Amino acid sequence: MYLATTGRRDVPPAPTGARRRVSATVLALGTVSLVTDVSSEMVTAVLPLYLVLGLGLSPLQFGFLDGLFNGATALVRLLGGHAADRGGGHKRVAGLGYALSACSRLGLLLAGGAPGPIAAALAADRLGKGIRTAPRDALITLDSPPDALGRAFGVHRAMDTTGALLGPLAAFAILWATADAYDAVFVVSFCTGLLGVLLLVVLVPGDRAAHRVTGRTAVRPGRVRVRPEEPSPLRLPAVRRVVVAAALLGAATVGDAFLYLLLQERTGLDATWFPFLPLGASAAYLLLAVPAGRLADRLGRRRPFLYGHGALLLALGLLLAPVPGPLRLAGVPVLLGVYYAATDGVLMALAGPLLPPARRAGGLALVQTAQALAKVAAATGFGAAWTLWGPRPALLLAIVALTAALLGAGRLLPREEPGPRTTRKDPT
C-alpha cells in the first residue's frame, strides 16, 4: 500500500515558516475559483426560484433535475482525473472544465424557459465542474506539503466561498435593477465565467512550470506519469473505505436547494429575498474554512469530516423544531456553512495522502464520483418523498437516513491517516 509520510527519521521536518504559507499555485487557483463561483452562484441562487416558482416545476421534477445535474458529472470526473494523470496536464484539463461551465450560461440564455434546453445547459455546467474539480484539487495536493493540506484546501475553499458570497448579491442586484429579468443574470454570469478562464490561463503556472512538493523536493507535475507498478486507487484498502464512506453519507445528504425551499416554506419568506438565503451559509463557510482546515491538520481529518455532517443533521432538525422563524432563517444557513467548512476540502485532504502522486487526480475523482452518484439518489428520493408525503415526513426520513449514515461512516473511515504526523514504530 502506498503510504505518503514525511515523518520518517531520515527526513527533517519542514521549517515552521513554510507551514504557515500556502503556495502561489494554491492562491492562483483560489482566485480563479473566486471569480468562477461569482458566475455560477449568480445562477444557482435564482435557479430554484426560477424553476419551481417561475416555471412551475414540482418538487419531484426539480429533485430529478437536480440529481441529473450532479449525476452528469460522474463519468467526466473519472475521465478528467484519468486524463490529467496520464498526460500530466492538470491545468489543461481543468481549463477545459472552466470553459465549458462558462459557455453553459449561453445555453440558459437561449433556452427561453423550455425545461429541456434548460436541463441541457445546466448539465453542461455540471459536466464542466466535473471535469475541472479533480485536476484542480490534485494540483493543490501536489503543490502542498502533506502536513498543510487542510490549511491549503481551507484557503482555497475560503476564496472559492468569497465568490459564492458575492454571486447571490450580484444576482439580487441585477434582478432588482432589471425588474426580475433572469436573462440579464445569465448574460453577466457568462461574462464573469469567461474572466475566470482568462485568469486561469494567466495566473496558474503551466503544467511544466508548476511544482509539486513531496517532503522537501520539488518535482514538475508534467513529469508525473502513471507507472505500471503503481496500484489502482481501488486496490488500496484505505481508499476503498473512504470511497464507501463518502458514498454512504452522500446518499443521505439533502441538497442546498431543497433546504432553502423548505426554509422559505417553513418561514413564509417573500420570494424577493430568496437569493439572500445562501449568504448565511457562504459567510459561515468563509469564516470557518481555514480554521477547520488547520484543525484537521492538527487533529486528523476524520473527526471534522464527521462533525460537519453532524451540523447538517442539526440543520434538518432545526427545520422541524418548533422554533421562531428568525431563528430558522439564521440557524439553518449557518449550520450549512459549518457543514461545508468541515467536509468539502477536508475530504480531499483526507483522501489525497492515501493516493500515489501519479494516481492523485484519478483517485480524487473516484471519491468525488462516488459522492456525486450517491447525491443523485438522495436528491431524487427526497424530492419524491416531499411530493408524495409532504415536507415533514420527507425531513424525518432524511434525519433517520443521515443518522444511520453517520454511524456507518464513523466505522468505515480510517482512524490513522498517513501524513507528517504519522510516525512508524521502531520494529525493535
Salt bridges, closest charged atoms under 4 A:
ASP10 OD1 - ARG8 NE 3.92
ASP125 OD1 - ARG105 NH1 2.88
ASP125 OD2 - ARG126 NH1 2.86
ASP137 OD1 - ARG136 NH2 3.14
ASP137 OD1 - ARG157 NH1 3.23
ASP147 OD2 - ARG19 NE 2.62
ASP207 OD2 - ARG92 NH1 3.18
GLU229 OE2 - ARG227 NE 3.00
GLU230 OE2 - ARG227 NH2 2.99
ASP297 OD1 - ARG301 NH2 2.57
ASP344 OD2 - ARG157 NE 3.09
ASP426 OD2 - ARG9 NH1 3.44
